[in-house]
Amino acid sequence: MTDPVPLDPKLRNQLTRFVHTGREIPKYYPGCWLSHKYFEDDKLQALNEALQNRANNVEVVEVLLKTGKDGQYTRFEPLAFALAKCIKLGSDAVKQAAYKAAAELCVTPEQLMIFNRFARSLKTGNGRGWCKNVNEWYNKKDPMELAKELTRVRSRHGRSHTTLLRKAHYKTPENDAARDAVIKYAIFGLKRARQVVGDQEGVKEIFDYIQKVEDMRHCEDPVAAAALAMKFQFTIDHVPGHLLTSHEVWNAILPQFSLEQLLYNIQRIHNMGFLTSDSTTTAILISLITNQDVIKKSKVTPLAVYITLNNYKKKTKPLKHEKAKVALEKEQRRRSRQIYDTKAERWEWNVARRHPKEVKHWGIDHPPNPAVISALNKLIDQTWLLTAPTNARYMITLDMRHHMFKGRHFCKNYVIPKKGKKVSAKATVPPTTGGGDADSENKSKKHLLAECFYNKHVTPGHAAIIVALQILKREKEVKVAVFTEQGIEIVSIERNFSSIEEAEFQLRKANLGRVQLDAPIEWASKNNQKVDVFINMIDRSSRYMELEKNARGGRGPGGRFGPPPPANKELQDHCPVRALERYRKNANIPDAKLVVMSLASHRSGTTDGSHEGILDIVGIDEHVPQLLDAFALGLFK
């Protein structure tokens, strides 16, 4: 057998880029690939090319394993998909290495189910390698830990433990009665497992724990279920659906939540009406959000807290079209059983008995709790330093003009639409258009604020400030600037004492001007400044149209990558990509990087994909700070 040919650096970059961003091109779209339908057979063509003529190239799997162990990737789905595709396309050696890597990376049941979901969709088969992989996952865990995991997660993504164990022909190791009890329970249920296993040594503790989980599943009394959950520290995954509308149960399981889970479920708890000013649930939630031990155990970023805060203020997360239609139907169903209180300016229920379809939304029309909002605001200031520094040299340049905060009607070509027909004053019920999670009486088609792509409740200006502040407070060498008519202007912000409001005041009072993406790079080159990562934050790349024609040289339609201007026109080349390449040579920093964040538009294209060290980020989500860290550390190019 001939030695495998080393992996092409270009293909290596595409592989690592796919794991971190979900795409082979240097562009990150938040949320657009959350669905498993995004991962189809035609994705990740770099892997097809890498294994087409070099089927024995195990280096592909080594790259994926190293990337997975670094732990800097944002989601597990692209990594699992890449491993499953290696199994489909590779030789026996590659398949063996891929299964071994999957065994190391699939730690939780959710990760195991995700990997097997892709293995099934790609039709990799259930051969000896797959069976060995599944058996190893169930064998490497302690029996009690395995019992907790199997009772917590029974199935995910169309895969269940019962299916995996049966298809893998799992056989319990000899003299391991405790593990055998857990496996028998997963396949046959508790009653049959007791009969098969009997009263062997070490089995009683396992069955007692499983019995309590089964008691919880079939319990109809919320108070008794809450006592069980508190005594045995059950998580939300252990709680059956019919108990998830009980505030006693939520009070019992909240202490087991991580800070990430608390932020994710705040809106859900509010919608059920549990976050009133005098409720026990509110007190428990605030005590956990402000608990220093809970905060230090997490890696929550200020941006994630800020997104949660703004969603909670609006009483909803941004909805896609399909979910918005369902939310509208739910709202119309609620309105038929509600009456509008003009003094309190909110909808109140005119019935005391809850309909099963209304239980989860009984408190959705209540205003956000000021105490929770205050706790979230304080949490932002406690999360600046939770993530480790990258020790890179940054230059962050922001567009801080009015349109970053105030919306489209501040843009040059925006025209306010004509008013529609007036609503009759005799109408007793306000119009019910929209998503259903916002107040109907305040709904309007006119956007008063700017919106980030994918997170519409966050303005581009505030998102840019928070990302910049986190890097400034954490790193040692950071320069913050704003775009001006002459290029850029450095803004002095106190690293340890500046809040979001103070930073916004300092940035917006500067000599602001139009955006030229190559200006920060040219400034660093002229002033002999050493910079490893340039970050430009704007709302949309088409801002270049505001510039005079002689300042648009080297940029294509919509501000995207274009060829250099002809020499006979005597235009200066303002392409940020070519400016970065010149800076790398002149400053002797060959790994200098550029990030362009188009916060309010998906039409961005700083590069055509043939350049390394350049990344486009479209919109904003809670994973962007982690993605920036991975890019700055050189984990993908």
Secondary structure as UniProt FT lines:
FT   HELIX           9..21
FT   STRAND          27..28
FT   TURN            30..33
FT   HELIX           36..38
FT   TURN            41..42
FT   HELIX           45..52
FT   TURN            55..56
FT   HELIX           59..70
FT   HELIX           77..89
FT   HELIX           92..105
FT   HELIX           109..121
FT   TURN            122..123
FT   HELIX           128..139
FT   HELIX           143..152
FT   STRAND          155..156
FT   TURN            157..158
FT   STRAND          159..160
FT   HELIX           161..167
FT   TURN            168..169
FT   TURN            174..175
FT   HELIX           177..188
FT   HELIX           190..197
FT   TURN            201..202
FT   HELIX           204..218
FT   HELIX           222..232
FT   HELIX           236..238
FT   HELIX           241..243
FT   TURN            244..245
FT   HELIX           247..253
FT   HELIX           254..256
FT   HELIX           259..271
FT   TURN            272..273
FT   TURN            277..278
FT   HELIX           280..289
FT   HELIX           292..297
FT   HELIX           302..314
FT   HELIX           321..335
FT   TURN            336..337
FT   STRAND          338..341
FT   TURN            342..345
FT   STRAND          346..349
FT   TURN            356..358
FT   HELIX           359..361
FT   TURN            362..365
FT   HELIX           370..381
FT   TURN            384..385
FT   STRAND          394..398
FT   HELIX           403..406
FT   HELIX           408..410
FT   TURN            412..413
FT   TURN            425..426
FT   HELIX           440..442
FT   TURN            456..457
FT   HELIX           460..474
FT   STRAND          478..484
FT   TURN            485..486
FT   STRAND          487..490
FT   TURN            495..497
FT   HELIX           500..508
FT   TURN            517..518
FT   HELIX           519..526
FT   TURN            527..528
FT   STRAND          533..538
FT   HELIX           541..546
FT   HELIX           549..551
FT   TURN            553..554
FT   HELIX           557..559
FT   HELIX           567..569
FT   HELIX           576..586
FT   TURN            587..588
FT   TURN            590..591
FT   STRAND          593..598
FT   TURN            599..600
FT   STRAND          614..618
FT   TURN            622..623
FT   HELIX           624..632
FT   TURN            633..634
//
